[in-house]
Amino acid sequence: MDEDILSAIVDVEKEVRELQEAERRRAEERLAEARREAEARVAGEEERLREALREALGRARSEAEREAAALLEKEEARAERLGRLDDATLEGIVARHLQLLRPGRDDDRQNGEG
């Protein structure tokens, strides 16, 4: 009888070890699957962020190009207006600026504001 009990205990221990091993394998498989899913989500999020960055950079570039074009157009128009000034007008502008530089003016500020 002792041998039967001992044999039964050994069989139960063997079955427990087999169940533990089977459970360990299932847990490893679930963990590996969870890791693959997490990596796939991370990769998807990274791609989504890269695409968002590309779009934001494209919008920023387009906006910068529009602003540069507008500034260029404005400055070209200003240059055109200045280019059409006659000599008498230019002499008047220069004379006014020279007047600001002359010593003994009523305004003795040195910062050029008057």
Phi, psi and omega in degrees: 000320178301322178293323178296318180293316179298318179295319178296319179296316179298317179297318180294317178297320178296316180296320178297316178298318179296319178295319178298316180296316179298318179294321178298316179297316178298319179296318177297319179295316178297319178297315179297318178295316178298321178295316179297317179297317179296317179296321178295319178296317180297315179298318177297318179294319177299317179295319179299317179293321177299316180295318178298320178295316178301317180294317180296318178296320178297316178296317180296319179296316179298317179296317179297320179295319178296316180296318179296319179296318179295317179295317178299316179298317179298314182289326176295320178295319179297316179298321178297315179297315179296325179293338181270355180293137178277169184298322182296319179295316179298319179298321179295319179296315180296318180298318178298318179293322178294324179301323179293334184272345183292138176288158176085012176290164178295326180267112183262017177293145184261000186268002177084359178269141182219000000 
